[in-house]
């Protein structure tokens, strides 16, 4: 059974600092990795999807890497802004099961002005 | 903008009452998921469908929960009878199967409180 872990559970950084969010998973078989953002009281917004055959994806200030050999994914957010404050969740997607997602517990990020 | 639509957005009900949550997946998506989010357990998969067929509902308490897809544009999650421990946010999500998986999109959630 896939298990996904995110450490730390919470993170506080000053504005402008780069953010590094970690995600680890136990089974690196045919899975992709998706990063989400969740604002308080809101749903999940997809940020990046790394297909199982890929090593990284980039969108604007966001870059996510996937290292299946070590069972890790990292989300980098460059030059953080107060608007980046949210909870970030990673999820491992089981491709053979229609991309069924197993979620980590999330990292709650606060970017201080 | 295509989006997953969920109703109701908020529901307060008394213990023992039936609750039905509805979801309209994104047009063209053939997989639909129901997740539950609580502070203690985080996000848990309750059930999912592919091409309207239920594939896995092992995460769902079968005695009181049921999930169906009457047609490709509607998925339902029903709780009968509801209990206070069912209080949570219920998310519907949809996606499209492909050889290497595709992005899963979430609705805004149905916030359920059972008193």
Interface residues (C-beta under 8 A of the other chain):
Chain A: X32 X34 X36 X42 X43 X44 X45 X46 X49 X51 X52 X53 X89 X91 X93 X95 X97 X98 X99 X100 X101 X102 X103 X104 X105 X106
Chain B: X31 X33 X35 X42 X43 X45 X48 X50 X55 X56 X91 X93 X95 X97 X99 X100 X101 X102 X103 X104 X105 X106 X107 X108 X109
